[in-house]
Amino acid sequence: MKRTSNIIFSMLALMLIQGSGLAAVREIPKDMTEESTKCISCHKKSTPSIVQQWGTSKHHGANVGCYECHQAEEGDPDAFTHQKKLISIIVSPKDCADCHESAVIEMTESHHAKAGRILGSLDNLLAEVIEGNNGLVTPGFPEGNSAAAVNGCWQCHGSQVKVLDDGSLDPATWPNTGIGRINPDGTEGACSACHSRHAFSVEQARNPENCGKCHMGPDHPQIEIYEESKHGIAFHANKHKMNMDSSKWVVGEDYDAAPTCATCHMSATRKQPVTHDVGLRISWNNRPAVSIRPEVSDAKMGLASASINWETRRDNMKDVCSACHSKSYTEAFYIQYDGLIDLYNGKYALPGLELMAAAKPLLKPAKFSNKIDWIWFELWHHEGRRARHAASMQGPDYTHWHGTYDLAKHFYTKMVPELEHLIDEGMHNGQEDAARNLQAKLDEVLNSDNHKWYLDKLDPEEKAKRAKAAAEFKARYDD
């Protein structure tokens, strides 16, 4: 990161986080406190594995025990008295900031911490209404909630933890280690999403499987893409050379066999320190229907990092790449990656949005009550994301067969026929103007250079070139 951007970002983030009421950094105890010693003596009997995990941690070595993390103050919404001490079950970013202030500042200003804002989104409409029902009744949700959302979306994105009148936590919202959990003290995020309690192993946090809890599946299969990439193959072949448990872990100095997710997005390089803001090395945001630059989405979310442009972020990532790759190699990769984004945006995303807008007057008003809603959602949310994410991580099979192939197949065999069906229906049910408007837009899209092959309007020169290539292939491989 450029030094000036780093300073500006840190100052802005510090002001924001100080304004949210995070506590000042406390001194590390010289000895294990009496309170923590008492906790340990009981929990050795009731939850021995937790004590053992903590015993292997750096917290143990620094005399930071149970009470130092779980102590609460009068007025904390989730505080309750246990063994004559005021404690809380949840250790929030505010608590972690007592010792890890800079890491919490970075995490709080990242997209990870804002993941809980999915609540109420299109994805949650699916889980709460379309996939689910209000059958899960708890004290915090007397009118019910969707078990699909509680067990699915919220466990990765984070729940809004509800404290009941008796001080306990509502079971629909806890347990939860979602990365964007909305905590009772108002903070966003969960450090334990990556730094699993109670060992807080840095080695585990650096392993790609740690990220794979959430970054997997049909809409964002980063862990699967990594596994098929040259990076993932090198990691699994050379994991014993990775020095994963080292306190200092600088790529190119402490290890050089392969990168992990942490290497590229968070860990130190020869020029950059560790960061807990996973967006500062990403030059495209591939979450939306149309890929956008990260500073655009950061601005929409009110993040201080909106002041850091995509070129700076790309330079940050190029710095990571430079530990193993030449400048020309890295520049060529980004030409390939940008080309895939341009292809997706221009051929599928932008025309798709225009077609859906033209189709809207012919649709039933409820989201996902129309076949076309599902087709379009999966085109951009599943297949489009797979292609884009895979290109960014050099996963060729996911880029093509799980990405652009599925995009093309379903655009031409599902979306176009369904649009034609809507046009035909509209012409026969009194919606002629809307049907004609949609037909005009469909004709415009299909006659464009990207799609005219579908109408058998491929340029004669291109046809001849394709025929020649096919003949050469047959001559080479046919008996």
Residue pairs with C-beta under 8 A, 6 or more apart in sequence:
1 9
1 272
1 275
1 280
1 308
1 312
1 315
1 316
2 312
2 315
5 307
5 308
5 312
8 307
9 109
9 304
9 305
9 307
9 308
10 102
10 105
12 304
12 307
13 105
13 106
13 108
13 109
13 304
14 105
16 108
16 109
16 304
17 97
17 104
17 105
17 108
17 109
20 94
20 108
20 186
20 187
21 94
21 186
22 93
22 94
22 97
22 101
22 104
22 187
23 94
23 95
23 97
23 98
24 98
25 97
25 98
25 99
25 101
26 68
26 98
26 99
28 62
28 63
28 64
28 99
29 62
29 63
29 64
29 68
30 63
31 63
32 63
32 65
33 63
33 65
33 67
33 68
35 65
35 66
35 67
35 71
35 85
36 65
36 66
36 67
36 68
37 65
38 83
39 65
39 66
39 67
40 51
40 65
40 66
42 83
43 50
43 51
43 66
44 51
50 197
50 198
53 197
53 198
53 199
54 60
54 65
54 66
54 198
54 199
56 199
56 201
57 198
57 199
57 200
57 201
58 200
59 65
59 69
59 198
59 200
64 99
67 85
67 87
69 91
69 95
69 96
70 87
70 88
70 89
70 91
71 85
71 86
71 87
71 88
72 78
72 79
72 80
72 86
72 87
72 88
73 79
73 86
74 86
76 86
76 88
76 184
76 185
77 163
77 184
77 185
78 88
78 89
78 90
78 161
78 163
78 167
78 169
78 184
78 185
79 86
79 87
79 88
79 167
80 86
80 87
80 88
80 167
80 168
81 87
88 184
89 169
89 174
90 161
90 169
90 174
90 183
90 184
91 191
91 192
91 197
92 183
92 184
92 185
92 187
92 189
92 190
93 104
93 107
93 108
93 113
93 183
93 187
93 188
93 189
93 190
93 191
94 104
94 183
94 185
94 187
96 103
96 104
96 191
97 104
97 105
100 191
103 191
103 274
103 276
104 191
104 276
106 275
106 276
106 277
107 113
107 189
107 191
107 276
107 277
108 187
108 188
108 189
109 277
109 303
109 304
109 305
110 276
110 277
110 278
110 279
110 303
110 305
111 278
111 279
111 297
111 298
111 301
111 303
112 179
112 180
112 189
112 193
112 276
112 278
113 179
113 180
113 188
113 189
114 180
114 188
114 301
114 303
115 156
115 157
115 158
115 178
115 179
115 180
116 157
116 158
116 159
116 160
116 178
116 180
116 181
116 182
116 188
117 180
117 301
118 124
118 153
118 157
118 180
119 157
119 160
122 367
122 377
123 153
124 149
124 153
125 367
125 368
126 368
127 146
127 148
127 149
127 152
127 153
128 145
128 146
128 148
128 149
129 146
130 368
131 146
131 148
132 146
132 147
132 148
132 149
133 144
133 146
134 143
134 144
134 145
134 146
135 144
135 146
135 147
136 144
136 145
136 146
136 147
136 150
136 172
137 143
137 144
137 145
138 145
138 170
138 171
138 172
139 164
139 170
140 162
140 164
140 170
140 172
140 173
141 170
141 172
145 172
150 159
150 172
150 173
154 173
154 176
154 178
155 176
155 177
155 178
156 178
156 179
156 213
156 214
157 178
157 179
157 180
158 176
158 178
158 179
158 180
158 181
158 182
158 188
158 189
158 190
158 193
159 172
159 173
159 174
159 176
159 178
159 181
159 182
160 173
160 181
160 182
161 169
161 170
161 173
161 174
161 176
161 181
161 182
161 183
161 184
162 169
162 170
162 172
162 173
163 169
163 170
163 184
164 170
176 190
177 190
177 192
177 193
177 196
178 190
178 193
179 189
179 190
179 193
179 194
179 214
180 188
180 189
180 190
181 188
181 189
181 190
181 193
182 188
183 189
183 190
194 205
194 210
194 211
195 201
195 204
195 205
196 204
201 245
202 244
202 245
202 247
202 249
203 244
203 245
204 210
205 262
206 244
206 249
206 260
206 262
206 263
206 267
207 244
207 260
208 223
208 226
208 232
208 235
208 260
208 261
209 223
210 261
210 262
211 222
211 223
211 261
211 262
212 222
212 223
215 221
215 222
215 223
215 261
216 222
216 223
216 224
218 382
218 386
219 381
219 382
219 385
219 386
220 385
220 389
221 386
221 389
221 390
221 398
221 402
222 261
222 389
222 393
224 395
224 398
225 389
225 390
225 393
225 395
225 398
226 232
226 261
226 393
226 395
227 233
227 236
228 395
228 396
228 397
228 398
229 393
229 394
229 395
230 394
231 258
231 259
231 393
231 394
232 258
234 257
234 258
235 242
235 257
235 258
235 259
235 260
237 257
237 258
238 257
238 258
239 257
241 255
241 257
242 255
242 257
242 258
242 260
243 249
243 254
243 255
244 255
246 254
246 255
248 254
248 268
249 255
249 267
249 268
250 267
250 268
250 269
250 270
251 259
251 263
251 267
251 268
251 269
251 270
251 320
251 323
251 324
252 269
252 270
252 323
252 324
253 270
256 323
256 324
259 320
259 324
263 320
264 281
264 317
264 320
265 278
265 281
265 282
266 274
266 275
266 276
266 278
267 274
268 274
269 319
269 320
269 322
269 323
270 319
270 323
271 319
272 316
272 319
272 320
277 305
279 294
279 298
279 305
279 313
280 305
280 308
280 313
280 316
281 313
281 314
281 316
281 317
281 320
282 294
282 313
282 317
283 293
283 294
283 310
283 311
283 313
283 314
283 317
283 334
284 291
284 292
284 293
284 294
284 310
284 337
284 341
284 388
284 392
285 291
285 292
285 293
285 294
285 296
285 297
286 341
286 385
286 388
286 389
286 392
287 297
287 385
288 297
288 380
289 349
289 352
289 353
289 380
289 381
289 384
290 345
290 349
290 350
290 353
291 341
291 344
291 345
291 349
291 388
293 309
293 310
294 305
294 310
294 313
295 305
295 306
295 307
295 308
295 309
295 310
298 305
298 306
298 308
299 306
314 334
318 327
318 330
318 334
321 329
321 330
321 333
322 330
325 333
333 394
336 391
337 391
337 392
340 387
340 388
340 391
340 399
340 404
341 388
341 391
343 404
344 384
344 387
344 388
344 404
344 407
346 450
347 450
347 451
348 379
348 380
348 384
348 407
348 411
349 380
349 384
351 445
351 448
351 450
351 451
352 376
352 379
352 380
352 411
352 415
354 441
354 445
355 415
355 419
355 438
355 441
355 442
355 445
356 372
356 376
358 437
358 438
358 441
358 442
359 372
359 419
359 422
359 438
361 431
361 434
361 437
362 422
362 423
362 425
362 426
362 431
362 434
362 435
362 438
363 369
363 370
363 372
363 373
363 422
364 370
367 373
368 374
368 377
371 418
372 415
372 418
372 419
372 422
375 410
375 414
375 415
375 418
376 415
378 410
379 407
379 410
379 411
379 415
382 406
383 402
383 403
383 406
383 407
383 410
384 403
384 407
386 398
386 399
386 402
386 403
386 406
387 398
387 399
387 400
387 402
387 403
387 404
387 407
388 403
389 395
389 398
390 396
390 397
390 398
390 399
390 402
390 403
391 399
391 403
412 454
416 442
416 446
416 454
419 438
419 442
420 442
422 435
422 438
423 435
423 438
423 439
423 442
424 435
425 431
425 435
426 432
426 434
426 435
426 438
427 435
427 436
445 451
446 452
446 454
446 455
447 455
447 457
452 458
458 466
